[in-house]
Amino acid sequence: MKTQANKIPHFKSEADEREFWAKHDSAEYINWKNGKNVTFPNLKPSLKSISIRLPESMIEQLKVIANKKDVPYQSLVKRYLSEKVREEMEIRA
């Protein structure tokens, strides 16, 4: 049995669109079986530099760990933060 997908409404703002999709199931509007996998090899995430004060001893410990893992210590900090944020978001979901 083939079903007709609902028409996606026109949104006045991105906020209106976010609110709409938060309340509606996209499967009612999009036939995901027709979707295609694509890759964006040159897409880079938006990054913002921040300044954070850490105890010198913690920075030294991070550098030791990073050296053992053969990664820059700032990359290691980013990875640790990313893992913790993901865990917290999963707990709250």
PyMOL Python script that loads the backbone (N, CA, C, O; Angstrom):
from pymol import cmd

cmd.read_pdbstr("""\
ATOM      1  N   MET A   1       0.835  -1.177   0.000  1.00  0.00           N
ATOM      2  CA  MET A   1       0.000   0.000   0.000  1.00  0.00           C
ATOM      3  C   MET A   1       0.884   1.246   0.000  1.00  0.00           C
ATOM      4  O   MET A   1       1.707   1.417   0.899  1.00  0.00           O
ATOM      5  N   LYS A   2       0.725   2.096  -0.976  1.00  0.00           N
ATOM      6  CA  LYS A   2       1.525   3.300  -1.096  1.00  0.00           C
ATOM      7  C   LYS A   2       0.794   4.463  -0.431  1.00  0.00           C
ATOM      8  O   LYS A   2      -0.391   4.686  -0.677  1.00  0.00           O
ATOM      9  N   THR A   3       1.516   5.202   0.415  1.00  0.00           N
ATOM     10  CA  THR A   3       0.893   6.334   1.084  1.00  0.00           C
ATOM     11  C   THR A   3       1.504   7.627   0.576  1.00  0.00           C
ATOM     12  O   THR A   3       2.685   7.672   0.233  1.00  0.00           O
ATOM     13  N   GLN A   4       0.705   8.667   0.530  1.00  0.00           N
ATOM     14  CA  GLN A   4       1.145   9.982   0.091  1.00  0.00           C
ATOM     15  C   GLN A   4       1.744  10.728   1.279  1.00  0.00           C
ATOM     16  O   GLN A   4       1.119  10.799   2.337  1.00  0.00           O
ATOM     17  N   ALA A   5       2.931  11.279   1.125  1.00  0.00           N
ATOM     18  CA  ALA A   5       3.544  12.055   2.199  1.00  0.00           C
ATOM     19  C   ALA A   5       2.871  13.424   2.278  1.00  0.00           C
ATOM     20  O   ALA A   5       2.455  13.987   1.265  1.00  0.00           O
ATOM     21  N   ASN A   6       2.774  13.942   3.488  1.00  0.00           N
ATOM     22  CA  ASN A   6       2.226  15.273   3.688  1.00  0.00           C
ATOM     23  C   ASN A   6       3.162  16.317   3.096  1.00  0.00           C
ATOM     24  O   ASN A   6       4.365  16.081   2.986  1.00  0.00           O
ATOM     25  N   LYS A   7       2.621  17.463   2.715  1.00  0.00           N
ATOM     26  CA  LYS A   7       3.425  18.539   2.165  1.00  0.00           C
ATOM     27  C   LYS A   7       4.099  19.293   3.315  1.00  0.00           C
ATOM     28  O   LYS A   7       3.448  19.638   4.301  1.00  0.00           O
ATOM     29  N   ILE A   8       5.393  19.544   3.184  1.00  0.00           N
ATOM     30  CA  ILE A   8       6.136  20.280   4.201  1.00  0.00           C
ATOM     31  C   ILE A   8       5.731  21.750   4.093  1.00  0.00           C
ATOM     32  O   ILE A   8       5.778  22.333   3.010  1.00  0.00           O
ATOM     33  N   PRO A   9       5.334  22.348   5.220  1.00  0.00           N
ATOM     34  CA  PRO A   9       4.907  23.748   5.167  1.00  0.00           C
ATOM     35  C   PRO A   9       6.071  24.702   4.916  1.00  0.00           C
ATOM     36  O   PRO A   9       7.232  24.334   5.097  1.00  0.00           O
ATOM     37  N   HIS A  10       5.758  25.918   4.503  1.00  0.00           N
ATOM     38  CA  HIS A  10       6.763  26.972   4.340  1.00  0.00           C
ATOM     39  C   HIS A  10       6.950  27.632   5.709  1.00  0.00           C
ATOM     40  O   HIS A  10       5.971  27.935   6.390  1.00  0.00           O
ATOM     41  N   PHE A  11       8.185  27.851   6.105  1.00  0.00           N
ATOM     42  CA  PHE A  11       8.476  28.419   7.416  1.00  0.00           C
ATOM     43  C   PHE A  11       8.942  29.857   7.282  1.00  0.00           C
ATOM     44  O   PHE A  11       9.695  30.193   6.368  1.00  0.00           O
ATOM     45  N   LYS A  12       8.491  30.704   8.195  1.00  0.00           N
ATOM     46  CA  LYS A  12       8.881  32.115   8.183  1.00  0.00           C
ATOM     47  C   LYS A  12      10.278  32.327   8.761  1.00  0.00           C
ATOM     48  O   LYS A  12      10.967  33.289   8.421  1.00  0.00           O
ATOM     49  N   SER A  13      10.683  31.406   9.643  1.00  0.00           N
ATOM     50  CA  SER A  13      11.998  31.546  10.274  1.00  0.00           C
ATOM     51  C   SER A  13      12.542  30.163  10.624  1.00  0.00           C
ATOM     52  O   SER A  13      11.818  29.167  10.632  1.00  0.00           O
ATOM     53  N   GLU A  14      13.820  30.139  10.909  1.00  0.00           N
ATOM     54  CA  GLU A  14      14.454  28.886  11.327  1.00  0.00           C
ATOM     55  C   GLU A  14      13.872  28.424  12.661  1.00  0.00           C
ATOM     56  O   GLU A  14      13.733  27.224  12.898  1.00  0.00           O
ATOM     57  N   ALA A  15      13.535  29.371  13.527  1.00  0.00           N
ATOM     58  CA  ALA A  15      12.939  29.026  14.828  1.00  0.00           C
ATOM     59  C   ALA A  15      11.593  28.332  14.625  1.00  0.00           C
ATOM     60  O   ALA A  15      11.286  27.357  15.312  1.00  0.00           O
ATOM     61  N   ASP A  16      10.779  28.838  13.669  1.00  0.00           N
ATOM     62  CA  ASP A  16       9.495  28.196  13.366  1.00  0.00           C
ATOM     63  C   ASP A  16       9.709  26.770  12.858  1.00  0.00           C
ATOM     64  O   ASP A  16       8.974  25.854  13.225  1.00  0.00           O
ATOM     65  N   GLU A  17      10.718  26.597  12.016  1.00  0.00           N
ATOM     66  CA  GLU A  17      11.000  25.261  11.478  1.00  0.00           C
ATOM     67  C   GLU A  17      11.457  24.309  12.579  1.00  0.00           C
ATOM     68  O   GLU A  17      11.025  23.157  12.625  1.00  0.00           O
ATOM     69  N   ARG A  18      12.324  24.785  13.461  1.00  0.00           N
ATOM     70  CA  ARG A  18      12.775  23.943  14.582  1.00  0.00           C
ATOM     71  C   ARG A  18      11.600  23.511  15.440  1.00  0.00           C
ATOM     72  O   ARG A  18      11.499  22.348  15.830  1.00  0.00           O
ATOM     73  N   GLU A  19      10.713  24.455  15.733  1.00  0.00           N
ATOM     74  CA  GLU A  19       9.549  24.148  16.565  1.00  0.00           C
ATOM     75  C   GLU A  19       8.653  23.117  15.877  1.00  0.00           C
ATOM     76  O   GLU A  19       8.151  22.196  16.522  1.00  0.00           O
ATOM     77  N   PHE A  20       8.455  23.272  14.575  1.00  0.00           N
ATOM     78  CA  PHE A  20       7.621  22.339  13.818  1.00  0.00           C
ATOM     79  C   PHE A  20       8.194  20.924  13.883  1.00  0.00           C
ATOM     80  O   PHE A  20       7.473  19.979  14.205  1.00  0.00           O
ATOM     81  N   TRP A  21       9.498  20.771  13.577  1.00  0.00           N
ATOM     82  CA  TRP A  21      10.097  19.430  13.545  1.00  0.00           C
ATOM     83  C   TRP A  21      10.223  18.819  14.930  1.00  0.00           C
ATOM     84  O   TRP A  21      10.304  17.597  15.056  1.00  0.00           O
ATOM     85  N   ALA A  22      10.242  19.636  15.966  1.00  0.00           N
ATOM     86  CA  ALA A  22      10.273  19.109  17.332  1.00  0.00           C
ATOM     87  C   ALA A  22       8.950  18.440  17.691  1.00  0.00           C
ATOM     88  O   ALA A  22       8.895  17.589  18.578  1.00  0.00           O
ATOM     89  N   LYS A  23       7.878  18.836  16.989  1.00  0.00           N
ATOM     90  CA  LYS A  23       6.540  18.322  17.301  1.00  0.00           C
ATOM     91  C   LYS A  23       6.002  17.340  16.269  1.00  0.00           C
ATOM     92  O   LYS A  23       4.954  16.736  16.492  1.00  0.00           O
ATOM     93  N   HIS A  24       6.692  17.166  15.147  1.00  0.00           N
ATOM     94  CA  HIS A  24       6.189  16.315  14.070  1.00  0.00           C
ATOM     95  C   HIS A  24       7.210  15.253  13.679  1.00  0.00           C
ATOM     96  O   HIS A  24       8.419  15.472  13.764  1.00  0.00           O
ATOM     97  N   ASP A  25       6.712  14.119  13.257  1.00  0.00           N
ATOM     98  CA  ASP A  25       7.559  13.020  12.795  1.00  0.00           C
ATOM     99  C   ASP A  25       7.866  13.241  11.315  1.00  0.00           C
ATOM    100  O   ASP A  25       6.954  13.337  10.493  1.00  0.00           O
ATOM    101  N   SER A  26       9.154  13.322  10.981  1.00  0.00           N
ATOM    102  CA  SER A  26       9.539  13.580   9.592  1.00  0.00           C
ATOM    103  C   SER A  26       9.082  12.469   8.648  1.00  0.00           C
ATOM    104  O   SER A  26       8.940  12.703   7.448  1.00  0.00           O
ATOM    105  N   ALA A  27       8.850  11.267   9.170  1.00  0.00           N
ATOM    106  CA  ALA A  27       8.408  10.145   8.319  1.00  0.00           C
ATOM    107  C   ALA A  27       7.030  10.409   7.722  1.00  0.00           C
ATOM    108  O   ALA A  27       6.661   9.791   6.724  1.00  0.00           O
ATOM    109  N   GLU A  28       6.268  11.319   8.322  1.00  0.00           N
ATOM    110  CA  GLU A  28       4.965  11.679   7.769  1.00  0.00           C
ATOM    111  C   GLU A  28       5.099  12.637   6.585  1.00  0.00           C
ATOM    112  O   GLU A  28       4.132  12.873   5.862  1.00  0.00           O
ATOM    113  N   TYR A  29       6.297  13.185   6.392  1.00  0.00           N
ATOM    114  CA  TYR A  29       6.523  14.189   5.361  1.00  0.00           C
ATOM    115  C   TYR A  29       7.555  13.772   4.318  1.00  0.00           C
ATOM    116  O   TYR A  29       7.558  14.282   3.198  1.00  0.00           O
ATOM    117  N   ILE A  30       8.423  12.852   4.690  1.00  0.00           N
ATOM    118  CA  ILE A  30       9.520  12.452   3.808  1.00  0.00           C
ATOM    119  C   ILE A  30       9.544  10.932   3.706  1.00  0.00           C
ATOM    120  O   ILE A  30       9.461  10.240   4.721  1.00  0.00           O
ATOM    121  N   ASN A  31       9.656  10.414   2.497  1.00  0.00           N
ATOM    122  CA  ASN A  31       9.810   8.975   2.309  1.00  0.00           C
ATOM    123  C   ASN A  31      11.306   8.669   2.383  1.00  0.00           C
ATOM    124  O   ASN A  31      12.030   8.812   1.398  1.00  0.00           O
ATOM    125  N   TRP A  32      11.751   8.252   3.552  1.00  0.00           N
ATOM    126  CA  TRP A  32      13.177   8.038   3.773  1.00  0.00           C
ATOM    127  C   TRP A  32      13.735   6.873   2.968  1.00  0.00           C
ATOM    128  O   TRP A  32      14.951   6.763   2.808  1.00  0.00           O
ATOM    129  N   LYS A  33      12.866   6.000   2.457  1.00  0.00           N
ATOM    130  CA  LYS A  33      13.351   4.893   1.622  1.00  0.00           C
ATOM    131  C   LYS A  33      13.923   5.402   0.305  1.00  0.00           C
ATOM    132  O   LYS A  33      14.732   4.722  -0.326  1.00  0.00           O
ATOM    133  N   ASN A  34      13.510   6.591  -0.109  1.00  0.00           N
ATOM    134  CA  ASN A  34      14.030   7.192  -1.340  1.00  0.00           C
ATOM    135  C   ASN A  34      15.312   7.984  -1.106  1.00  0.00           C
ATOM    136  O   ASN A  34      15.905   8.502  -2.052  1.00  0.00           O
ATOM    137  N   GLY A  35      15.735   8.078   0.137  1.00  0.00           N
ATOM    138  CA  GLY A  35      16.923   8.855   0.476  1.00  0.00           C
ATOM    139  C   GLY A  35      18.195   8.205  -0.048  1.00  0.00           C
ATOM    140  O   GLY A  35      18.253   6.994  -0.260  1.00  0.00           O
ATOM    141  N   LYS A  36      19.196   9.026  -0.247  1.00  0.00           N
ATOM    142  CA  LYS A  36      20.495   8.546  -0.718  1.00  0.00           C
ATOM    143  C   LYS A  36      21.567   9.008   0.254  1.00  0.00           C
ATOM    144  O   LYS A  36      21.499  10.112   0.793  1.00  0.00           O
ATOM    145  N   ASN A  37      22.560   8.149   0.473  1.00  0.00           N
ATOM    146  CA  ASN A  37      23.690   8.520   1.310  1.00  0.00           C
ATOM    147  C   ASN A  37      24.605   9.439   0.510  1.00  0.00           C
ATOM    148  O   ASN A  37      24.915   9.167  -0.650  1.00  0.00           O
ATOM    149  N   VAL A  38      25.029  10.516   1.134  1.00  0.00           N
ATOM    150  CA  VAL A  38      25.970  11.432   0.506  1.00  0.00           C
ATOM    151  C   VAL A  38      27.092  11.721   1.483  1.00  0.00           C
ATOM    152  O   VAL A  38      26.941  11.539   2.691  1.00  0.00           O
ATOM    153  N   THR A  39      28.201  12.165   0.961  1.00  0.00           N
ATOM    154  CA  THR A  39      29.318  12.563   1.812  1.00  0.00           C
ATOM    155  C   THR A  39      29.711  13.986   1.459  1.00  0.00           C
ATOM    156  O   THR A  39      29.554  14.426   0.320  1.00  0.00           O
ATOM    157  N   PHE A  40      30.210  14.678   2.428  1.00  0.00           N
ATOM    158  CA  PHE A  40      30.690  16.040   2.256  1.00  0.00           C
ATOM    159  C   PHE A  40      32.148  16.075   2.709  1.00  0.00           C
ATOM    160  O   PHE A  40      32.434  16.467   3.841  1.00  0.00           O
ATOM    161  N   PRO A  41      33.063  15.673   1.842  1.00  0.00           N
ATOM    162  CA  PRO A  41      34.454  15.507   2.258  1.00  0.00           C
ATOM    163  C   PRO A  41      35.134  16.805   2.697  1.00  0.00           C
ATOM    164  O   PRO A  41      36.075  16.764   3.490  1.00  0.00           O
ATOM    165  N   ASN A  42      34.681  17.946   2.200  1.00  0.00           N
ATOM    166  CA  ASN A  42      35.349  19.203   2.540  1.00  0.00           C
ATOM    167  C   ASN A  42      34.623  20.004   3.609  1.00  0.00           C
ATOM    168  O   ASN A  42      35.001  21.138   3.903  1.00  0.00           O
ATOM    169  N   LEU A  43      33.584  19.420   4.189  1.00  0.00           N
ATOM    170  CA  LEU A  43      32.809  20.110   5.212  1.00  0.00           C
ATOM    171  C   LEU A  43      33.578  20.093   6.530  1.00  0.00           C
ATOM    172  O   LEU A  43      33.981  19.038   7.020  1.00  0.00           O
ATOM    173  N   LYS A  44      33.766  21.266   7.080  1.00  0.00           N
ATOM    174  CA  LYS A  44      34.475  21.369   8.358  1.00  0.00           C
ATOM    175  C   LYS A  44      33.535  21.983   9.386  1.00  0.00           C
ATOM    176  O   LYS A  44      32.807  22.926   9.077  1.00  0.00           O
ATOM    177  N   PRO A  45      33.545  21.450  10.616  1.00  0.00           N
ATOM    178  CA  PRO A  45      32.663  22.012  11.637  1.00  0.00           C
ATOM    179  C   PRO A  45      33.089  23.434  12.000  1.00  0.00           C
ATOM    180  O   PRO A  45      34.270  23.777  11.949  1.00  0.00           O
ATOM    181  N   SER A  46      32.119  24.237  12.361  1.00  0.00           N
ATOM    182  CA  SER A  46      32.427  25.588  12.837  1.00  0.00           C
ATOM    183  C   SER A  46      33.115  25.473  14.190  1.00  0.00           C
ATOM    184  O   SER A  46      32.647  24.762  15.080  1.00  0.00           O
ATOM    185  N   LEU A  47      34.207  26.166  14.329  1.00  0.00           N
ATOM    186  CA  LEU A  47      34.954  26.126  15.583  1.00  0.00           C
ATOM    187  C   LEU A  47      35.025  27.519  16.168  1.00  0.00           C
ATOM    188  O   LEU A  47      35.073  28.515  15.446  1.00  0.00           O
ATOM    189  N   LYS A  48      35.030  27.571  17.484  1.00  0.00           N
ATOM    190  CA  LYS A  48      35.173  28.840  18.174  1.00  0.00           C
ATOM    191  C   LYS A  48      36.238  28.666  19.240  1.00  0.00           C
ATOM    192  O   LYS A  48      36.179  27.736  20.045  1.00  0.00           O
ATOM    193  N   SER A  49      37.195  29.550  19.241  1.00  0.00           N
ATOM    194  CA  SER A  49      38.243  29.499  20.256  1.00  0.00           C
ATOM    195  C   SER A  49      37.704  30.040  21.567  1.00  0.00           C
ATOM    196  O   SER A  49      36.967  31.025  21.603  1.00  0.00           O
ATOM    197  N   ILE A  50      38.093  29.370  22.646  1.00  0.00           N
ATOM    198  CA  ILE A  50      37.726  29.847  23.980  1.00  0.00           C
ATOM    199  C   ILE A  50      38.985  29.867  24.831  1.00  0.00           C
ATOM    200  O   ILE A  50      39.996  29.253  24.492  1.00  0.00           O
ATOM    201  N   SER A  51      38.904  30.570  25.918  1.00  0.00           N
ATOM    202  CA  SER A  51      40.002  30.594  26.874  1.00  0.00           C
ATOM    203  C   SER A  51      39.490  29.954  28.152  1.00  0.00           C
ATOM    204  O   SER A  51      38.409  30.289  28.637  1.00  0.00           O
ATOM    205  N   ILE A  52      40.262  29.042  28.687  1.00  0.00           N
ATOM    206  CA  ILE A  52      39.850  28.364  29.919  1.00  0.00           C
ATOM    207  C   ILE A  52      41.060  28.273  30.844  1.00  0.00           C
ATOM    208  O   ILE A  52      42.160  27.932  30.410  1.00  0.00           O
ATOM    209  N   ARG A  53      40.851  28.573  32.085  1.00  0.00           N
ATOM    210  CA  ARG A  53      41.944  28.520  33.065  1.00  0.00           C
ATOM    211  C   ARG A  53      41.905  27.156  33.753  1.00  0.00           C
ATOM    212  O   ARG A  53      40.890  26.755  34.322  1.00  0.00           O
ATOM    213  N   LEU A  54      43.032  26.461  33.685  1.00  0.00           N
ATOM    214  CA  LEU A  54      43.169  25.151  34.330  1.00  0.00           C
ATOM    215  C   LEU A  54      44.398  25.178  35.217  1.00  0.00           C
ATOM    216  O   LEU A  54      45.347  25.916  34.948  1.00  0.00           O
ATOM    217  N   PRO A  55      44.388  24.385  36.262  1.00  0.00           N
ATOM    218  CA  PRO A  55      45.595  24.286  37.093  1.00  0.00           C
ATOM    219  C   PRO A  55      46.768  23.752  36.252  1.00  0.00           C
ATOM    220  O   PRO A  55      46.601  22.862  35.418  1.00  0.00           O
ATOM    221  N   GLU A  56      47.939  24.316  36.493  1.00  0.00           N
ATOM    222  CA  GLU A  56      49.122  23.886  35.734  1.00  0.00           C
ATOM    223  C   GLU A  56      49.353  22.388  35.867  1.00  0.00           C
ATOM    224  O   GLU A  56      49.743  21.725  34.906  1.00  0.00           O
ATOM    225  N   SER A  57      49.109  21.855  37.065  1.00  0.00           N
ATOM    226  CA  SER A  57      49.333  20.417  37.265  1.00  0.00           C
ATOM    227  C   SER A  57      48.413  19.585  36.372  1.00  0.00           C
ATOM    228  O   SER A  57      48.820  18.536  35.873  1.00  0.00           O
ATOM    229  N   MET A  58      47.168  20.047  36.167  1.00  0.00           N
ATOM    230  CA  MET A  58      46.244  19.325  35.299  1.00  0.00           C
ATOM    231  C   MET A  58      46.722  19.369  33.847  1.00  0.00           C
ATOM    232  O   MET A  58      46.652  18.373  33.128  1.00  0.00           O
ATOM    233  N   ILE A  59      47.206  20.532  33.433  1.00  0.00           N
ATOM    234  CA  ILE A  59      47.712  20.657  32.060  1.00  0.00           C
ATOM    235  C   ILE A  59      48.899  19.723  31.855  1.00  0.00           C
ATOM    236  O   ILE A  59      49.016  19.079  30.813  1.00  0.00           O
ATOM    237  N   GLU A  60      49.774  19.653  32.849  1.00  0.00           N
ATOM    238  CA  GLU A  60      50.931  18.758  32.737  1.00  0.00           C
ATOM    239  C   GLU A  60      50.484  17.295  32.664  1.00  0.00           C
ATOM    240  O   GLU A  60      51.037  16.511  31.893  1.00  0.00           O
ATOM    241  N   GLN A  61      49.481  16.934  33.468  1.00  0.00           N
ATOM    242  CA  GLN A  61      48.964  15.561  33.427  1.00  0.00           C
ATOM    243  C   GLN A  61      48.351  15.266  32.055  1.00  0.00           C
ATOM    244  O   GLN A  61      48.551  14.188  31.495  1.00  0.00           O
ATOM    245  N   LEU A  62      47.609  16.228  31.528  1.00  0.00           N
ATOM    246  CA  LEU A  62      47.011  16.048  30.198  1.00  0.00           C
ATOM    247  C   LEU A  62      48.094  15.872  29.135  1.00  0.00           C
ATOM    248  O   LEU A  62      47.954  15.059  28.222  1.00  0.00           O
ATOM    249  N   LYS A  63      49.154  16.628  29.262  1.00  0.00           N
ATOM    250  CA  LYS A  63      50.253  16.514  28.293  1.00  0.00           C
ATOM    251  C   LYS A  63      50.914  15.138  28.370  1.00  0.00           C
ATOM    252  O   LYS A  63      51.285  14.570  27.343  1.00  0.00           O
ATOM    253  N   VAL A  64      51.062  14.603  29.575  1.00  0.00           N
ATOM    254  CA  VAL A  64      51.649  13.264  29.749  1.00  0.00           C
ATOM    255  C   VAL A  64      50.747  12.217  29.088  1.00  0.00           C
ATOM    256  O   VAL A  64      51.222  11.359  28.344  1.00  0.00           O
ATOM    257  N   ILE A  65      49.447  12.297  29.365  1.00  0.00           N
ATOM    258  CA  ILE A  65      48.491  11.345  28.780  1.00  0.00           C
ATOM    259  C   ILE A  65      48.493  11.472  27.260  1.00  0.00           C
ATOM    260  O   ILE A  65      48.527  10.472  26.543  1.00  0.00           O
ATOM    261  N   ALA A  66      48.458  12.707  26.782  1.00  0.00           N
ATOM    262  CA  ALA A  66      48.440  12.942  25.332  1.00  0.00           C
ATOM    263  C   ALA A  66      49.704  12.388  24.675  1.00  0.00           C
ATOM    264  O   ALA A  66      49.646  11.817  23.586  1.00  0.00           O
ATOM    265  N   ASN A  67      50.829  12.560  25.335  1.00  0.00           N
ATOM    266  CA  ASN A  67      52.090  12.047  24.786  1.00  0.00           C
ATOM    267  C   ASN A  67      52.051  10.528  24.683  1.00  0.00           C
ATOM    268  O   ASN A  67      52.518   9.962  23.695  1.00  0.00           O
ATOM    269  N   LYS A  68      51.498   9.864  25.695  1.00  0.00           N
ATOM    270  CA  LYS A  68      51.377   8.401  25.665  1.00  0.00           C
ATOM    271  C   LYS A  68      50.462   7.948  24.539  1.00  0.00           C
ATOM    272  O   LYS A  68      50.666   6.885  23.953  1.00  0.00           O
ATOM    273  N   LYS A  69      49.451   8.760  24.239  1.00  0.00           N
ATOM    274  CA  LYS A  69      48.498   8.405  23.177  1.00  0.00           C
ATOM    275  C   LYS A  69      48.945   8.953  21.812  1.00  0.00           C
ATOM    276  O   LYS A  69      48.304   8.706  20.791  1.00  0.00           O
ATOM    277  N   ASP A  70      50.051   9.698  21.817  1.00  0.00           N
ATOM    278  CA  ASP A  70      50.615  10.283  20.603  1.00  0.00           C
ATOM    279  C   ASP A  70      49.621  11.207  19.893  1.00  0.00           C
ATOM    280  O   ASP A  70      49.430  11.132  18.679  1.00  0.00           O
ATOM    281  N   VAL A  71      48.992  12.083  20.694  1.00  0.00           N
ATOM    282  CA  VAL A  71      48.082  13.102  20.153  1.00  0.00           C
ATOM    283  C   VAL A  71      48.407  14.436  20.816  1.00  0.00           C
ATOM    284  O   VAL A  71      48.929  14.454  21.931  1.00  0.00           O
ATOM    285  N   PRO A  72      48.111  15.543  20.160  1.00  0.00           N
ATOM    286  CA  PRO A  72      48.298  16.838  20.823  1.00  0.00           C
ATOM    287  C   PRO A  72      47.379  16.954  22.044  1.00  0.00           C
ATOM    288  O   PRO A  72      46.252  16.460  22.024  1.00  0.00           O
ATOM    289  N   TYR A  73      47.859  17.597  23.091  1.00  0.00           N
ATOM    290  CA  TYR A  73      47.069  17.621  24.325  1.00  0.00           C
ATOM    291  C   TYR A  73      45.757  18.382  24.159  1.00  0.00           C
ATOM    292  O   TYR A  73      44.772  18.036  24.810  1.00  0.00           O
ATOM    293  N   GLN A  74      45.712  19.410  23.305  1.00  0.00           N
ATOM    294  CA  GLN A  74      44.460  20.125  23.099  1.00  0.00           C
ATOM    295  C   GLN A  74      43.433  19.238  22.395  1.00  0.00           C
ATOM    296  O   GLN A  74      42.236  19.336  22.667  1.00  0.00           O
ATOM    297  N   SER A  75      43.891  18.386  21.507  1.00  0.00           N
ATOM    298  CA  SER A  75      42.982  17.426  20.852  1.00  0.00           C
ATOM    299  C   SER A  75      42.445  16.435  21.869  1.00  0.00           C
ATOM    300  O   SER A  75      41.275  16.054  21.819  1.00  0.00           O
ATOM    301  N   LEU A  76      43.293  16.022  22.784  1.00  0.00           N
ATOM    302  CA  LEU A  76      42.866  15.108  23.842  1.00  0.00           C
ATOM    303  C   LEU A  76      41.796  15.768  24.724  1.00  0.00           C
ATOM    304  O   LEU A  76      40.800  15.134  25.072  1.00  0.00           O
ATOM    305  N   VAL A  77      42.002  17.025  25.078  1.00  0.00           N
ATOM    306  CA  VAL A  77      41.019  17.750  25.891  1.00  0.00           C
ATOM    307  C   VAL A  77      39.696  17.829  25.147  1.00  0.00           C
ATOM    308  O   VAL A  77      38.637  17.614  25.737  1.00  0.00           O
ATOM    309  N   LYS A  78      39.750  18.139  23.843  1.00  0.00           N
ATOM    310  CA  LYS A  78      38.520  18.199  23.040  1.00  0.00           C
ATOM    311  C   LYS A  78      37.801  16.862  23.038  1.00  0.00           C
ATOM    312  O   LYS A  78      36.579  16.804  23.167  1.00  0.00           O
ATOM    313  N   ARG A  79      38.564  15.787  22.890  1.00  0.00           N
ATOM    314  CA  ARG A  79      37.963  14.452  22.885  1.00  0.00           C
ATOM    315  C   ARG A  79      37.313  14.133  24.221  1.00  0.00           C
ATOM    316  O   ARG A  79      36.198  13.613  24.261  1.00  0.00           O
ATOM    317  N   TYR A  80      38.003  14.440  25.316  1.00  0.00           N
ATOM    318  CA  TYR A  80      37.437  14.191  26.644  1.00  0.00           C
ATOM    319  C   TYR A  80      36.152  14.994  26.851  1.00  0.00           C
ATOM    320  O   TYR A  80      35.159  14.468  27.355  1.00  0.00           O
ATOM    321  N   LEU A  81      36.179  16.262  26.462  1.00  0.00           N
ATOM    322  CA  LEU A  81      34.982  17.097  26.605  1.00  0.00           C
ATOM    323  C   LEU A  81      33.837  16.552  25.763  1.00  0.00           C
ATOM    324  O   LEU A  81      32.694  16.501  26.217  1.00  0.00           O
ATOM    325  N   SER A  82      34.146  16.149  24.544  1.00  0.00           N
ATOM    326  CA  SER A  82      33.127  15.622  23.644  1.00  0.00           C
ATOM    327  C   SER A  82      32.475  14.372  24.226  1.00  0.00           C
ATOM    328  O   SER A  82      31.253  14.229  24.195  1.00  0.00           O
ATOM    329  N   GLU A  83      33.295  13.471  24.754  1.00  0.00           N
ATOM    330  CA  GLU A  83      32.773  12.240  25.347  1.00  0.00           C
ATOM    331  C   GLU A  83      31.868  12.547  26.539  1.00  0.00           C
ATOM    332  O   GLU A  83      30.798  11.954  26.679  1.00  0.00           O
ATOM    333  N   LYS A  84      32.290  13.459  27.381  1.00  0.00           N
ATOM    334  CA  LYS A  84      31.504  13.787  28.581  1.00  0.00           C
ATOM    335  C   LYS A  84      30.197  14.478  28.214  1.00  0.00           C
ATOM    336  O   LYS A  84      29.157  14.190  28.806  1.00  0.00           O
ATOM    337  N   VAL A  85      30.241  15.389  27.242  1.00  0.00           N
ATOM    338  CA  VAL A  85      29.017  16.071  26.803  1.00  0.00           C
ATOM    339  C   VAL A  85      28.039  15.054  26.229  1.00  0.00           C
ATOM    340  O   VAL A  85      26.844  15.107  26.521  1.00  0.00           O
ATOM    341  N   ARG A  86      28.541  14.123  25.411  1.00  0.00           N
ATOM    342  CA  ARG A  86      27.682  13.078  24.835  1.00  0.00           C
ATOM    343  C   ARG A  86      27.039  12.245  25.935  1.00  0.00           C
ATOM    344  O   ARG A  86      25.843  11.958  25.873  1.00  0.00           O
ATOM    345  N   GLU A  87      27.814  11.854  26.937  1.00  0.00           N
ATOM    346  CA  GLU A  87      27.278  11.072  28.065  1.00  0.00           C
ATOM    347  C   GLU A  87      26.172  11.839  28.775  1.00  0.00           C
ATOM    348  O   GLU A  87      25.107  11.285  29.049  1.00  0.00           O
ATOM    349  N   GLU A  88      26.416  13.100  29.070  1.00  0.00           N
ATOM    350  CA  GLU A  88      25.426  13.915  29.776  1.00  0.00           C
ATOM    351  C   GLU A  88      24.149  14.083  28.953  1.00  0.00           C
ATOM    352  O   GLU A  88      23.048  14.051  29.503  1.00  0.00           O
ATOM    353  N   MET A  89      24.290  14.261  27.650  1.00  0.00           N
ATOM    354  CA  MET A  89      23.113  14.430  26.794  1.00  0.00           C
ATOM    355  C   MET A  89      22.304  13.134  26.745  1.00  0.00           C
ATOM    356  O   MET A  89      21.075  13.182  26.706  1.00  0.00           O
ATOM    357  N   GLU A  90      22.964  11.991  26.745  1.00  0.00           N
ATOM    358  CA  GLU A  90      22.272  10.711  26.731  1.00  0.00           C
ATOM    359  C   GLU A  90      21.535  10.477  28.048  1.00  0.00           C
ATOM    360  O   GLU A  90      20.445   9.906  28.056  1.00  0.00           O
ATOM    361  N   ILE A  91      22.115  10.909  29.138  1.00  0.00           N
ATOM    362  CA  ILE A  91      21.483  10.749  30.459  1.00  0.00           C
ATOM    363  C   ILE A  91      20.193  11.561  30.515  1.00  0.00           C
ATOM    364  O   ILE A  91      19.196  11.104  31.075  1.00  0.00           O
ATOM    365  N   ARG A  92      20.204  12.748  29.943  1.00  0.00           N
ATOM    366  CA  ARG A  92      19.051  13.649  29.996  1.00  0.00           C
ATOM    367  C   ARG A  92      17.994  13.341  28.952  1.00  0.00           C
ATOM    368  O   ARG A  92      16.874  13.848  29.032  1.00  0.00           O
ATOM    369  N   ALA A  93      18.337  12.520  27.979  1.00  0.00           N
ATOM    370  CA  ALA A  93      17.364  12.208  26.912  1.00  0.00           C
ATOM    371  C   ALA A  93      16.322  11.212  27.375  1.00  0.00           C
ATOM    372  O   ALA A  93      15.435  10.844  26.605  1.00  0.00           O
TER     373      ALA A  93
END
""", "prot")
cmd.dss("prot")
cmd.show_as("cartoon", "prot")
cmd.util.cbc("prot")
cmd.orient("prot")
